[in-house]
Amino acid sequence: MRSDKGLKNMKLTIHNFNHELKHPFTISRWTYTHTKSMVVELSKDGVKGFGEATHNPYYPNTDIEFMMKRLNVLEEVIAENAHLAPEQFWIVMNEHLHDCPFALCALDEAFHDLHARAQNKTLSEAWGLDIRSDIPQCYTLSIDDYDIMINRMKEKPWAIYKIKLGTDNDIDMVEALRQHTDARFWADVNCAWQLDDAFRKSRELKKLGVELLEQPLPVSQWEEMDEMFHKSSIPLIADESCKVIGDITKCVGKFHGVNIKVMKCGGLTPAKEMIKEARKHQLKVMVGCMAESTVGISAIAHLASLIDYADMDGQHFIKNDPATGVLVKNQEIVFPESTGSGVYLL
C-alpha cells in the first residue's frame, strides 16, 4: 500500500511494508514472525530521500496506518518547510508529531537523506563526520531452544553476539552458547529481571564473558538501578529507560551507557543531540535498531563515528528487504558509493 501527496515542488510518498522474518524472534515480552514498517520517501527537484519507522507494540502511536495518516495530514506543512535545514525542519515537525516519534523519525531520516543528496554528499559528509566502518557491533540471538541458538551462531559467525535474556534459565542458556564459541557476548534483558536476581545473574554472566548488560530492570525501578549500578559486575546500558534527551541525566549514576534508538527519540536530529549530551556525562553510547530494514539501518550507520557500540543487525532478520544501501557485516560496515544514506528501494 502507498499514499502519494505532492505540494510546492515537494512530494511525499509513504510505502507500507510487511516484512517476513527469516526466523521467529523472541524476547522477554513476546515472539514475532513479521514486522510492519513505513518508509517515507521525500522527493524534490528530482532528488529523493528515504526514512523508516517500524511498528512496535511496546511504544504508543506506532500503528502503521495511524502513522501514515498523521503524516498525510501534514503534507502542506512539510512542503512549506522544505527550504529549511534539517535541524530547523525537525523543530517545526516536532511541534506536530511530538507524540508520534516513530513517524517523526521516518520523516526526519528522509529529510536528512534528501538534503544530503541535494548537496551530492553522503549523510556523514553533510554532518561533517568521518565514515567509520569498524565499530564494535553485534548480531542478536533471540530466545529459543539452545540447539537453535547454537545453529544461528554457526549460520552467522560474528565476533560479538547480543543474547536476549529474561527466562528462568538465562545462565544455562549462556553457558550452552559459550561452549560453542569464543566470541564476545553482550546481554539484553528487556526489563525482565528483579534486583535480587539481577545481582546473582550478573555475577554468573561475568564469569561467562558477558561484557555489557542492557536494561536489566523495569523502567520504573530507578532506585533499584542505583543500587544495581554500584554493585553490578558488568557495565550497564540503558535502553527502555532512555528514550529522549531528558532521560540522559536520569541515567547518570544508574547506567554506564545508553542505547540510543532513533525511533524512540524522533529521528537523527535528536539522536545526535543525545549523543552529545551522553558524552558530557561520560556515558558510553550504543546506537540500536528496531527491526528496521536496510532503509533505517543505512541512516543510523552514518552515526558510527560518534558512538562506542552498534546494534544494527535488523536487515539480517528480514526475508524481503525492500531496499539496497549500507550493508552491516561482521566487524565491518560497507557503505555504498552513493550519496545520502545510500538507500534505493527495490
ABEGO torsion letter per residue (X at the ends): XBBBBBBGGBBBBBBBBBBBBABBBBBAABBBABBBBBBBBBBBGGBBBBBBBBBBAABBGABAAAAAAAAAAAAAAAAAAAABBAAAAAAAAAAAAAABAAAAAAAAAAAAAAAAAAAGBBAAAAAGBBBBAABBBBBBBBBBBAAAAAAAAAABBBABBBBBBGBAAAAAAAAAAAAABABBBBBBAGGABBAAAAAAAAAAAAAAGBABBBGABBAABAAAAAAAAAABABBBBBBAABABAAAAAAABGABABBBBBAAAAGEAAAAAAAAAAAAAAGBBBBBBBBGBBAAAAAAAAAAAAABABBBAAAAAABABBABBEBBBBBGBBBBBBBBEAGBBBX
